[in-house]
Amino acid sequence: MATRKNLLLDTLPLLFICFAAVLGIYALGNYFQDTITRNRNLPILEIGAQVLPLEYDNDLPADRISIDLPTYFGTEAATDVFRARRGAEPVGLIFSPVRARGYNGMMELAIGVRYDGTLAGVRVLEHRETPGLGDQVHQDNTPWILGFNGRSLDNTPKDAWAVEKDGGNFDHISGATSSQRAVIRAVEFTLNQYRANRDTLY
Ligand SMILES: Cc1cc2nc3c(=O)[nH]c(=O)nc-3n(C[C@H](O)[C@H](O)[C@H](O)COP(=O)(O)O)c2cc1C
């Protein structure tokens, strides 16, 4: 009998350790789940701070729809549209990724559009353009892409959506014309899609 009691006393600490371990694993799981969710959301929040630096109060990463945004090449690929709102008021949208066929392959862009159809920001997310040539369209290399800020279909006529070399309004970077054309056409195309589908997108 005494041996049985001793056995129980001996296993109590072990039971306690097991219980604590299970609790610990559960807590860690919750913590990491939280971190994973936050990390997954981080990119669009980081991108959003650049392409849509406006005030909104909704959960931007969650307020998302996926659309088939046909590019001007006639291909279709899913693009996410993140909707920024303030109360019930629409603030702007982020289209990401928007694809543009560059000199060396597809480039991916993030495009922020204010509710009124004005560009709030454009950034290159991915590209394979040549270093020193086409990669000059990337925000880390030149400020060229900032030239889209504030432009809209209303303040930039159709012919002006081109580099100066082609008779348009956008600065020309020597050796990067094809890359620039791709970005400009993709941005203009997105604005046209926005204008045609604004109510549906919100
Ligand atoms: C190896 C190589 C890589 C090139 N990479 C690019 C590029 O990334 N983007 C681009 O627009 N043009 C690229 N080009 C094309 C030339 O830069 C371009 O056709 C030529 O320099 C004309 O100059 P422009 O861009 O000022 O019109 C490349 C050409 C070569 C030979």
The ligand as an SDF file (V2000), in Angstrom:
LIG
                    3D

 31 33  0  0  0  0  0  0  0  0999 V2000
   21.8170   43.0320  -73.2130 C   0  0  0  0  0  0  0  0  0  0  0  0
   20.7260   44.0350  -73.3780 C   0  0  0  0  0  0  0  0  0  0  0  0
   19.8660   44.2460  -72.3470 C   0  0  0  0  0  0  0  0  0  0  0  0
   18.8530   45.1790  -72.4540 C   0  0  0  0  0  0  0  0  0  0  0  0
   17.9940   45.3730  -71.4140 N   0  0  0  0  0  0  0  0  0  0  0  0
   17.0130   46.2860  -71.5320 C   0  0  0  0  0  0  0  0  0  0  0  0
   16.1080   46.5180  -70.4650 C   0  0  0  0  0  0  0  0  0  0  0  0
   16.1640   45.9240  -69.3810 O   0  0  0  0  0  0  0  0  0  0  0  0
   15.1180   47.4220  -70.6530 N   0  0  0  0  0  0  0  0  0  0  0  0
   14.9670   48.1240  -71.8340 C   0  0  0  0  0  0  0  0  0  0  0  0
   14.0540   48.9290  -71.9300 O   0  0  0  0  0  0  0  0  0  0  0  0
   15.8240   47.9160  -72.8570 N   0  0  0  0  0  0  0  0  0  0  0  0
   16.8340   47.0250  -72.7330 C   0  0  0  0  0  0  0  0  0  0  0  0
   17.6750   46.8100  -73.7590 N   0  0  0  0  0  0  0  0  0  0  0  0
   17.4420   47.5120  -75.0210 C   0  0  0  0  0  0  0  0  0  0  0  0
   18.2890   48.7190  -75.1790 C   0  0  0  0  0  0  0  0  0  0  0  0
   18.6080   49.3670  -73.9970 O   0  0  0  0  0  0  0  0  0  0  0  0
   17.5800   49.6920  -76.1100 C   0  0  0  0  0  0  0  0  0  0  0  0
   16.8960   49.0340  -77.1270 O   0  0  0  0  0  0  0  0  0  0  0  0
   18.5180   50.5890  -76.7820 C   0  0  0  0  0  0  0  0  0  0  0  0
   19.5310   50.9770  -75.9300 O   0  0  0  0  0  0  0  0  0  0  0  0
   17.7460   51.8210  -77.2530 C   0  0  0  0  0  0  0  0  0  0  0  0
   17.8160   52.8530  -76.2850 O   0  0  0  0  0  0  0  0  0  0  0  0
   16.5450   53.5390  -75.6050 P   0  0  0  0  0  0  0  0  0  0  0  0
   16.0320   52.5950  -74.5850 O   0  0  0  0  0  0  0  0  0  0  0  0
   17.0790   54.7820  -74.9930 O   0  0  0  0  0  0  0  0  0  0  0  0
   15.5340   53.7690  -76.6470 O   0  0  0  0  0  0  0  0  0  0  0  0
   18.7110   45.9160  -73.6520 C   0  0  0  0  0  0  0  0  0  0  0  0
   19.5840   45.6720  -74.6880 C   0  0  0  0  0  0  0  0  0  0  0  0
   20.5930   44.7620  -74.5770 C   0  0  0  0  0  0  0  0  0  0  0  0
   21.5300   44.5420  -75.7180 C   0  0  0  0  0  0  0  0  0  0  0  0
  1  2  1  0
  2  3  1  0
  2 30  2  0
  3  4  2  0
  4  5  1  0
  4 28  1  0
  5  6  2  0
  6  7  1  0
  6 13  1  0
  7  8  2  0
  7  9  1  0
  9 10  1  0
 10 11  2  0
 10 12  1  0
 12 13  2  0
 13 14  1  0
 14 15  1  0
 14 28  1  0
 15 16  1  0
 16 17  1  0
 16 18  1  0
 18 19  1  0
 18 20  1  0
 20 21  1  0
 20 22  1  0
 22 23  1  0
 23 24  1  0
 24 25  2  0
 24 26  1  0
 24 27  1  0
 28 29  2  0
 29 30  1  0
 30 31  1  0
M  END
$$$$
